[in-house]
Amino acid sequence: MQITKLKRSTFTIYEEFRLIDKSVVDAVIRPFSYIRQAPYLKNPKYQHLVEEAKEAFISSAWHKGEWWYEETKENIKNMLKGKNAGFIAIDYLAAIRHRIKTAKQIESEKSKMDEVTALMEYDNIPWGESADAYFKLKMFTNVRKIKKAFYPQRALTYNPRKNPYQIERKDGEVRLITCDIAQMAGQANDLSITGCIRLLPTHRGYFRELVYMESYSGVNSIRQALRIKQIFYDFDADHLVLDMLNSGITTFDQLGIITKDEERGIEYDPWTVMQHPSIEASKYEELSERTTGLNALPVVYPVSATSRLNAEIAVAMRDILQKKMLGLLVDESEAEDHMIRSTYKKEFLDQGDMSANSFFIAPYLQTSLFINECINLSLTLLSGNVKLVEPSGSRKDRYSSIAYGNYFASLLDQELIREPDQSDMLQQMMALTQTA
């Protein structure tokens, strides 16, 4: 391996410094700073002068919970105290003033972002949770480590034999599709969300990996049922966790019949409710009777959220974050670097396929939107139960979908790590006896 000679720095510029690991800044880069050894300083007349090493930090605004924010605040305080420090913030108006971008261009770019990202990127407003937020940003900061996302098959490159974007299944892994169904199709503030979660067995329960998420609005129950089945089989999933309120029950009815996929030229079997101790017998009977398809596959876990169940779902979600048993995709900028180095590089950079870039970046962007939704949720109490409330004009569809899936995963946790009962021990003893 070739080793280049390390040089010292009298002026260090940290471009997009919010993306640099704080330990790298403190332990690797800063120690290489030193005072400038200008020739004129050798003159006895100027030996009392010292040119201190300088640093410049450049970045767009970002979440308050990360190290860049504290560093920036400290710098501003030093400036106000008259110390050798400075700070300048330039928003999108400067770009318009100096004819770098037009107002129309800025408007178009902001329209493609969620509100929080637009505030940080264009208005220089750092974002953080409110004082009564149930989920804190720090809960998510250290879990965004997954670089490889899962993708359903694209229509342009559909392969009937194998999904080219599949992730290899591990021993003991369980895979969930989890869905929050929009109450009214087409409503501006209501989305249907589908997420893909890998459950990887550990001694502490299943480690969750949220590897894909997508959203859509204004889609009828027939199309929704088709899309759910496409993703389910592309992901090689085991269970579907389905919101059953309002439009959810209509989607369940559509899942209960043979679904024809004209695009792929295949038919999907009907589905029905699965058996599980947490599902009441009356609910199981009701949903079984609603299923009209013969020999339906029992893969659907229904969620009909009450105030009490919503409280349990919220607590389970916070608990898994605190235990760091949830893994999320990295942010969009890191995802782009990963794509350029991945096996999907050719597709990702294909200039003739305008949809490819957005297809590959979409699940990473959805993850950021999911986090923003979570930290926007405020805690209130309703009849002694936890209730999460979103700000006016905001939504919590992504949170609901993933929280439903996590709740079902918490039930599977109990089965994974439960103590073996006497019948289990008896079976093990009998097996040992037969072996002997």
C-alpha positions in Angstrom: 0.0 0.0 0.0 1.4 3.4 -1.0 1.7 5.9 1.9 1.7 9.5 1.1 3.6 12.0 3.2 1.2 13.7 5.7 1.4 17.5 5.7 0.5 20.1 8.3 -2.3 22.6 7.9 -2.3 26.3 8.7 -5.9 26.8 7.3 -8.3 23.8 7.4 -11.6 24.0 5.5 -14.3 21.5 6.5 -16.7 21.3 3.6 -20.1 19.9 4.6 -18.7 19.4 8.0 -22.0 18.1 9.5 -21.2 14.8 7.6 -17.8 14.4 9.1 -17.5 12.2 12.2 -16.7 14.4 15.3 -14.0 11.9 16.4 -12.3 12.3 13.1 -12.3 16.1 13.4 -10.9 16.1 16.9 -8.5 13.1 16.8 -7.3 13.1 13.2 -7.7 16.5 11.4 -7.3 19.1 14.2 -3.9 17.7 15.5 -2.4 18.5 12.1 -3.0 22.2 12.5 0.0 24.4 13.3 1.0 28.1 13.3 2.1 29.5 10.0 5.9 29.5 9.6 6.1 32.6 7.4 9.7 33.7 6.5 9.2 37.2 7.8 8.7 35.8 11.3 12.4 34.9 11.4 13.2 38.6 11.5 13.8 39.6 15.2 11.5 42.6 14.6 8.5 40.3 14.2 9.3 37.4 16.5 6.6 38.5 18.9 4.0 37.9 16.2 2.1 34.5 15.8 -0.2 33.5 13.0 -2.6 31.2 14.6 -3.9 28.2 12.7 -7.4 28.8 11.3 -10.4 26.7 10.6 -13.5 27.3 8.4 -16.6 25.2 8.6 -19.1 25.1 5.7 -22.4 23.3 5.7 -26.2 23.7 5.2 -28.3 23.6 8.3 -29.2 20.2 9.7 -30.8 18.5 12.8 -30.0 20.1 16.1 -29.3 16.7 17.7 -26.0 16.3 16.0 -22.6 17.7 16.9 -22.4 20.4 14.2 -25.1 22.4 16.0 -23.3 22.6 19.3 -20.1 23.5 17.5 -21.9 26.3 15.6 -23.5 27.7 18.7 -20.2 27.8 20.5 -18.6 29.6 17.6 -21.4 32.2 17.6 -21.0 32.8 21.3 -17.3 33.3 20.9 -17.9 35.9 18.1 -20.4 37.8 20.3 -17.8 37.8 23.1 -15.3 39.5 20.8 -13.1 36.5 20.5 -11.3 35.5 17.2 -14.4 33.9 15.7 -16.9 34.7 13.0 -20.2 33.4 11.6 -22.2 34.1 8.4 -25.5 32.5 7.2 -26.5 32.7 3.5 -29.9 31.6 2.5 -31.6 31.1 -0.9 -32.2 34.9 -1.3 -28.5 35.4 -1.9 -28.5 32.9 -4.7 -31.4 34.8 -6.3 -29.8 38.2 -5.8 -26.5 37.1 -7.4 -28.3 35.3 -10.3 -27.0 31.9 -9.3 -30.6 30.5 -9.3 -34.0 31.9 -10.2 -36.9 32.2 -7.8 -38.8 29.8 -10.1 -36.0 27.3 -9.8 -35.9 27.6 -6.0 -39.7 27.2 -5.9 -39.5 24.0 -8.0 -36.7 22.5 -5.9 -38.5 23.2 -2.6 -41.7 21.7 -3.9 -40.0 18.4 -4.3 -38.9 18.4 -0.6 -40.7 17.9 2.6 -41.2 21.0 4.7 -38.4 20.2 7.2 -35.7 19.5 4.6 -36.7 22.7 2.8 -36.3 24.8 6.0 -32.9 23.4 6.7 -31.5 23.4 3.2 -32.9 26.8 1.9 -33.8 28.8 5.0 -30.9 27.9 7.3 -33.2 26.9 10.1 -31.8 23.9 12.1 -34.5 21.4 13.0 -35.1 19.7 16.3 -37.8 18.1 18.3 -40.1 20.2 20.6 -39.8 20.1 24.3 -42.8 17.7 24.6 -41.6 15.4 21.8 -42.1 11.8 22.5 -39.3 10.7 20.3 -36.0 12.5 20.5 -33.7 13.1 17.5 -30.8 11.5 19.3 -32.7 8.2 19.3 -32.4 8.1 15.5 -29.0 9.6 15.0 -26.9 6.5 15.7 -29.2 3.9 14.0 -28.9 5.2 10.5 -26.2 2.8 9.4 -27.7 0.6 6.7 -26.3 1.4 3.3 -28.0 -1.2 1.2 -31.7 -0.8 0.7 -34.2 -3.4 -0.6 -36.1 -2.5 -3.8 -39.2 -4.0 -5.4 -38.8 -4.9 -9.0 -39.0 -2.1 -11.6 -41.4 -2.5 -14.5 -38.5 -1.6 -16.9 -36.3 -4.4 -15.7 -38.7 -7.0 -14.4 -37.2 -10.4 -14.0 -39.8 -13.2 -13.4 -37.1 -15.6 -12.0 -35.4 -13.4 -9.4 -35.6 -9.9 -8.0 -32.2 -8.3 -8.9 -32.5 -6.0 -5.8 -33.2 -8.7 -3.3 -31.3 -9.0 0.0 -30.1 -12.4 1.0 -32.1 -14.0 3.8 -30.3 -15.0 7.0 -31.0 -18.1 9.1 -34.0 -17.5 11.4 -34.9 -14.2 9.7 -38.5 -13.1 9.6 -39.7 -10.6 7.0 -42.6 -8.2 7.4 -44.6 -6.0 5.1 -46.4 -3.3 7.2 -49.1 -1.0 5.8 -51.0 2.1 7.0 -53.8 2.6 4.6 -55.0 6.1 3.7 -58.5 6.9 5.1 -59.6 8.7 2.0 -57.8 8.3 -1.3 -56.6 11.5 -2.7 -56.8 13.5 0.5 -53.8 16.0 0.6 -52.8 15.1 4.1 -53.3 11.3 4.0 -50.9 8.8 2.5 -50.8 5.0 2.2 -47.5 3.8 3.5 -45.9 0.4 2.8 -42.7 -0.6 4.7 -40.4 -3.6 4.5 -38.8 -4.8 7.8 -36.2 -7.5 8.3 -36.3 -9.2 11.7 -32.9 -10.7 12.5 -32.9 -13.1 15.6 -30.6 -12.2 18.6 -30.6 -13.2 22.3 -32.4 -9.9 23.0 -35.1 -10.4 20.5 -35.3 -9.5 16.8 -33.2 -6.7 15.6 -35.3 -4.7 13.2 -34.0 -3.4 9.9 -36.2 -1.0 8.0 -34.9 -1.5 4.4 -37.6 0.0 2.3 -40.6 2.3 2.4 -42.9 3.9 -0.2 -45.9 6.2 -0.2 -48.8 6.9 -2.5 -52.1 8.8 -2.5 -55.3 8.7 -4.5 -55.0 4.9 -5.2 -58.1 2.7 -4.9 -58.2 -0.5 -2.9 -57.8 -2.8 -5.9 -54.5 -1.1 -6.9 -53.3 -1.0 -3.3 -53.9 -4.7 -2.9 -52.0 -5.4 -6.1 -49.0 -3.2 -5.0 -48.9 -4.8 -1.6 -48.7 -8.3 -3.1 -46.0 -7.2 -5.6 -43.8 -5.9 -2.8 -44.6 -8.9 -0.5 -43.4 -11.5 -3.1 -40.5 -9.3 -4.3 -39.3 -9.0 -0.6 -40.0 -12.7 0.1 -42.0 -11.7 3.1 -43.6 -13.9 5.7 -46.4 -11.7 7.1 -48.3 -8.6 6.3 -49.2 -6.2 9.2 -52.3 -4.3 8.0 -54.1 -1.3 9.4 -57.8 -2.4 9.4 -59.5 0.8 10.1 -61.6 2.6 7.5 -60.1 1.9 4.0 -57.9 -0.9 5.5 -60.8 -3.3 5.7 -61.7 -2.7 2.0 -58.1 -3.4 1.1 -58.2 -6.6 3.2 -61.3 -7.7 1.1 -59.3 -7.2 -2.1 -56.4 -9.1 -0.7 -58.8 -12.0 0.0 -59.3 -12.8 -3.7 -57.0 -13.8 -6.6 -55.2 -10.7 -7.7 -54.3 -10.4 -11.4 -51.0 -8.6 -12.2 -51.3 -7.7 -15.9 -48.0 -5.9 -15.9 -46.1 -9.0 -14.8 -48.4 -11.5 -16.3 -49.0 -13.5 -13.1 -51.8 -14.2 -10.6 -51.4 -13.9 -6.8 -53.2 -16.3 -4.4 -55.8 -14.9 -2.0 -54.8 -14.0 1.5 -56.6 -14.1 4.8 -56.0 -13.5 8.5 -53.4 -15.5 10.3 -53.8 -17.3 13.7 -52.1 -15.7 16.6 -52.8 -15.6 20.4 -53.1 -11.8 20.3 -56.0 -11.9 17.8 -59.4 -12.3 19.5 -61.4 -15.3 18.4 -64.3 -13.1 17.3 -62.0 -10.9 15.1 -60.4 -14.0 13.6 -63.8 -15.5 12.8 -65.1 -12.2 11.3 -62.1 -11.7 9.0 -62.0 -15.3 8.0 -65.6 -15.1 6.9 -64.9 -11.9 4.9 -62.3 -13.8 2.9 -64.0 -15.0 -0.3 -61.0 -16.7 -2.1 -60.5 -20.4 -1.6 -57.4 -21.8 0.0 -56.4 -18.3 1.1 -52.9 -18.0 2.6 -53.0 -17.0 6.3 -50.4 -14.2 6.2 -52.3 -11.1 7.4 -51.9 -9.8 10.9 -54.7 -7.2 11.5 -54.3 -4.0 13.6 -57.5 -2.3 14.7 -56.0 0.5 16.8 -57.8 1.6 19.9 -56.6 4.4 22.3 -55.1 1.7 24.5 -53.5 -0.2 21.7 -52.1 3.0 20.2 -50.5 3.7 23.6 -48.9 0.2 23.6 -47.7 0.7 20.0 -46.1 4.0 20.9 -44.4 2.6 24.0 -43.1 -0.4 22.0 -41.6 1.9 19.4 -39.9 4.1 21.9 -38.6 1.1 23.8 -37.0 -0.4 20.7 -35.3 2.9 19.8 -33.9 3.2 23.4 -32.6 -0.3 23.2 -31.0 0.5 19.8 -32.7 -2.6 18.3 -33.8 -0.7 15.1 -31.6 -0.1 12.1 -32.4 2.6 9.5 -31.0 3.5 6.1 -28.3 6.2 5.9 -29.3 9.7 4.7 -29.6 10.7 1.1 -26.1 12.2 0.6 -24.4 9.1 2.0 -26.7 7.0 -0.1 -25.6 8.7 -3.3 -21.9 7.9 -2.5 -22.9 4.3 -1.8 -24.8 4.0 -5.1 -21.8 5.2 -7.1 -19.8 2.3 -5.6 -22.6 -0.3 -5.7 -23.5 -2.9 -8.2 -26.4 -0.7 -9.2 -24.0 2.1 -10.4 -24.7 1.6 -14.1 -28.5 1.9 -13.6 -28.2 4.7 -11.0 -26.1 6.9 -13.4 -28.0 5.9 -16.6 -28.8 9.3 -18.2 -31.3 7.6 -20.6 -33.4 6.4 -17.7 -34.7 9.5 -15.9 -36.6 7.5 -13.2 -33.6 5.4 -12.1 -32.0 8.0 -9.8 -35.1 8.8 -7.9 -36.0 5.1 -7.7 -32.7 4.3 -6.0 -32.7 7.3 -3.6 -36.4 7.1 -2.7 -36.2 4.7 0.3 -33.4 6.8 1.9 -35.5 9.9 1.5 -38.6 8.1 2.9 -36.5 7.2 6.0 -35.7 10.9 6.5 -39.4 11.8 6.2 -40.2 9.0 8.7 -37.7 10.4 11.3 -39.1 13.9 10.8 -42.6 12.6 11.4 -41.5 10.9 14.6 -39.8 13.9 16.2 -42.8 16.1 15.3 -45.1 14.0 17.5 -46.0 15.5 20.9 -46.9 13.5 24.0 -50.3 13.9 25.6 -52.4 11.7 27.9 -55.9 10.5 27.1 -57.7 8.6 29.8 -54.3 7.7 31.3 -53.0 6.4 27.9 -50.2 7.8 25.9 -51.4 9.6 22.8 -49.2 11.0 20.1 -50.3 14.2 18.3 -48.9 15.6 15.1 -48.7 19.4 14.5 -51.4 21.0 12.4 -50.8 20.4 8.7 -48.4 17.5 9.4 -48.9 13.8 9.1 -47.9 10.6 10.9 -48.6 8.0 8.3 -45.0 6.7 8.1 -44.8 6.5 11.9 -48.1 4.6 12.1 -47.0 2.0 9.4 -43.6 1.3 10.9 -44.9 1.4 14.5 -47.6 -1.2 13.6 -44.9 -3.5 12.2 -42.7 -3.0 15.2 -45.6 -3.9 17.5 -46.1 -7.2 15.8 -42.3 -7.7 15.9 -42.5 -7.2 19.7 -45.0 -10.0 19.9 -42.7 -12.2 18.0 -39.9 -11.2 20.4 -41.7 -12.8 23.2 -41.9 -16.1 21.3 -38.2 -15.9 20.4 -36.8 -15.3 23.8 -39.5 -17.0 26.0 -38.3 -19.5 28.6 -38.9 -23.1 27.4 -41.9 -24.6 29.1 -42.1 -28.1 30.6 -43.4 -29.6 27.3 -40.4 -28.2 25.4 -38.0 -29.6 28.0 -39.7 -33.0 27.9 -39.4 -33.1 24.1 -35.7 -32.2 24.3 -35.1 -34.9 26.9 -36.9 -37.5 24.7 -34.8 -36.4 21.7 -31.6 -36.8 23.7 -32.7 -40.2 25.0 -33.5 -41.4 21.4 -30.1 -40.1 20.2 -28.3 -42.0 23.0 
